[in-house]
Amino acid sequence: MGATSIRPLARFKAKLIAKSEKGAAGKLLGWARRYGVIGVFLVAALPFFGGGVWTGVLLAYVLGLRKTVSYSALLLGCLVGIALLALGVHIAGSFAASFIGDNVPNRFVWR
């Protein structure tokens, strides 16, 4: 029994596709349709509002991707997103530490 054989989910998918073809959501869906798996990966890797794994899951469902392909793209996208966030936090911490200088007590220094 597939997800589209359940009537409420089939209606939800139809409404989602119809709504997404209008407005800003249509641009995202059109962009993701054009790029397919790479689009799902990029949406999952975006550390911004509206991007992420949950949005990538919905996008993979709407695009009708196979589970193994979509899980792989989502996993890699999630890992890349985590790496981007960690890099951003590290850069911001280094930038803030350059202003503080040597006035930081030892309990705040990471060794």
N, C-alpha and C positions, 0 to 999 in steps of 0.2 A: 504494500500500500504506500504509494508515494505521497508527498506533501500536496501535490496538485489534485489528488483524488479526494482530499478533504475539502468540502465545499466552502467553508469560511476562508480557508487559506487560499483557495483558488480565486475567490472574489477579492480578497485582499491583494493578491498579486496583480489581478486585472486592474484594480483601482490604482495601485502603486504605479503601474506602467502607464496608465492613462494620465495620472497626475504628473508624473515625472516628465512627460513629453511637453509639458508647458513650463514656462518660467525657468528659474535658476536651476531647479532640480533636473530639468531636461538637459541642460548643458552638461551637468555632471554625468548623467546617465549616457548621453551621447558620446562624451569623452571616454567613458569607461567601456562602452560598447566598441568603440573604435580600437581601443588598446587591449581589451579582453582581460587576460590574466595579469598582464602588466598593470593595467588600470586598477584591478583589485589590490594588487601588491602596493601600489602607490597610495591608494586611499587608506589602506591599513597602516602604512608607515607614516602618514601625516600626523605630527603631534599638534594639530590645531583643532579648534572647535568644529565639529561636523565630520572630522576624519577619525579613523580608528578601526579597530577590529569589528565592532558591532556594525558599523556602516559598511565595512567590507563584506561581512557575512550577508547582509541584505542585498548588496550589489551582486555578489556571486550567485545568490538565489534568483534574483531577477534575470541575470544573464544566462542562467541555466547551466552553469559550469558543473563538471563532475566533482564529487566530494574530495577525491584525492588531490586533484589539481587545485581546488579552492582552499583546502586545508594547508597545502604546501605554500601557496601564495600568501595566505593569511599569517602563517607561522613566520615566514621570512620577513613579511612586512612588519609584524609585531616586534621582531628582534631588531630590525633596522630602526624602528621608531624608538625603542628603548635606548639604543646606542646614540641616536640623535639627541634625545633628552639628557642622557648622561653627559654627553659632550657639551651640550649647552650649559648644564649646571656647573661643570668643571670650568668652562671658560668664564662664566659669570662669577664664580668663586675666586678665580685667579685675578680677575679684574677688580673685584672688591678688595682682595688682599693687597693689591698694589697701592690702594689708597690708605689702608690701615697701617701698613708698614710693620715695624717691629714692636708696636705697642700692644700686641695680642698676648694675653696670658697663656702660659703653657698648656692649660687645660683645653684650650681651643685649637691647638696646633695638632694636625693629623700627622702621625709619624709612622 
